Amino acid sequence: MKNVLIVGTIAVVAILLGVPLSSAVIVRPSPPTSTQTSVDSLIEETVRRVVPAPAAEQLVSLLRDHPEVVQAMAVDGSHPHPVVLEKLAGSNSSLLTKLWTIVLYYRLSRFLFSYGVYAVLPSKIMALRVLGWGIKILKWIEVGLILGVIDIPQTPPTTPDITFEANETNRTLTVMSVNYTGNVLWSDIAQIGNGTCDSLPTGVVEAGQMITNCSGVIMLQYVPSGVLLYTHEFP
């Protein structure tokens, strides 16, 4: 059975090597946030974490000088199906990780060789070879992302600065100000204290809106970041 898994894993890598290289890095979609890193920065960050420093600097420089390399990502959406690849990787993930690394370093060596030749003998043909191997490296990083060999650290969402004013006589909380780039939704705010109040408003949080019929300890939390926005205890 072990031999079958090894042969199957090698076959998968052989198939991946033949995947079209026009789509480069395609990160699995995640819910957008106001602090989500731009695609270009995300690619650079991933390259710097995965690729050895000298090669990473040259590859990042290539991406900056030739935006068409990054734009090639969106030309063709064809890439290995993540679910199928993850199941195959799960059967022998250690071997697949080693083989993925071997292929990555092979492509890096070809990229660096072409880059070196182009630096000494610049020509259109060598420039195309450098760009071609750059795209192949990005494509292989995509495969690593899909397989879970590498991951991208998620940037925590920014917590909005919202000020409230409590009126203990009327038992209300009034929004006094909202300091945030973009809109803050009431659906992203939760009342986690042991007190009670009427249902929170809906839609976008705006100054002047009011939370009514409050009693006990009212604690408002910004759910995306888990940060407490405001606390007040009504008598």
HELIX and SHEET records of a PDB file:
HELIX    1   1 LYS A    2  LEU A   17  1                                  16    
HELIX    2   2 VAL A   39  VAL A   50  1                                  12    
HELIX    3   3 ALA A   53  ASP A   65  1                                  13    
HELIX    4   4 PRO A   67  GLN A   71  1                                   5    
HELIX    5   5 ALA A   72  ALA A   74  5                                   3    
HELIX    6   6 PRO A   82  SER A   91  1                                  10    
HELIX    7   7 SER A   93  VAL A  120  1                                  28    
HELIX    8   8 LYS A  124  LEU A  147  1                                  24    
HELIX    9   9 TRP A  186  ASP A  188  5                                   3    
SHEET    1   A 3 ASP A 161  ASN A 167  0                                        
SHEET    2   A 3 THR A 172  ASN A 179 -1                                        
SHEET    3   A 3 MET A 210  ILE A 211 -1                                        
SHEET    1   B 3 ILE A 189  GLN A 191  0                                        
SHEET    2   B 3 GLY A 216  TYR A 222 -1                                        
SHEET    3   B 3 VAL A 227  PHE A 234 -1                                        
END                                                                             
